[in-house]
């Protein structure tokens, strides 16, 4: 009886192998789409599709609508209108979810992530407006307008206190990745990788039937592309990385990074160089990675370990000036440090 069962299993496997050889043309094909969004931010979308459908036109259209809602660089965008007025009724499907996501990250990071930091981001020269001539009085004045609890909203409209300015740049790329990923799922595609400016969502497996493998850059302030510090499999989740080694300038011998602390109003200065966060959505991963860059190593570890939705890889400079890292327990098996 046992031998008969084994023979039946072997026969079934043999039939499956022969069938797959005869129907290779019916296997899902890898589609790779590339382009730019948010000005000059590159995107890369890969997915497996039996019908070989090309969704570039639809994806580009989605991203145009997305930017028309949340880009502070577009004068008539939804967020720009909100920043000029005291309240608005939503006119796109993106603004209200972005407010909800922002509130969640703001509260769980104890204010380290705060999209009302916009006036200070602009003043320091990292927004759509020209850099201001800064002194402590101006920083203190702008800091008084910062605080996401100054934004009130429900599912129909949003309002804010005078002087409050929203800037979703810390989560926009991640949220855009989620929007494209949701579109692919609606189209019946379940094996894909969506990447915008380094932030990714991966679902299912690639054309080699393995989980999608993503590289994490070595923090390096040289203008050229850095070497890899680590590689990681991304299994049905999102991954976003934030760091201060790309977007910065030097002023009077001091490095001014693009991460402005909502606590102090000044550019952050600590030994955390890069934060890569895994989360259920890319908007969450993006926002929490930004929060880490404000908090520094120890407080970021505490935040990651207290939130069961998050995993993280933090790269920092140790006491001897060498690169070191922290990896949370849930990702140790899928992270490989590049020697």
Secondary structure, 3 states (H helix, E strand, C coil): CHHHHHHHHHHHHHHHHHHHHHCHHHCCEEEEEEEEECCCEEEEEEEEECCCCCCHHHHHHHHHHHHHHHCCCCCCCHHHHHHHCCEEECCCCCHHHHHHHHHHHHHHCCCCCCHHHHHHHHHCCCCCCCCCCCCHHHHHHHHCCCCHHHEEECCCEEEECCCCCCCCHHHHHHHHHHHHHHHHHHCCCCCEEEEECCEEEEECECCCCCEEEEEEECCCCCCCCCCEEEEEEECCEEEEEEECCCCEEEECCEEEECCECCCCCCECCCCEEEEEEEECCHHHHHHHHHHHHHHCHHHHHHHHHCCCCCEEEEEEECCCCCEEEEECHHHCCCEEECC
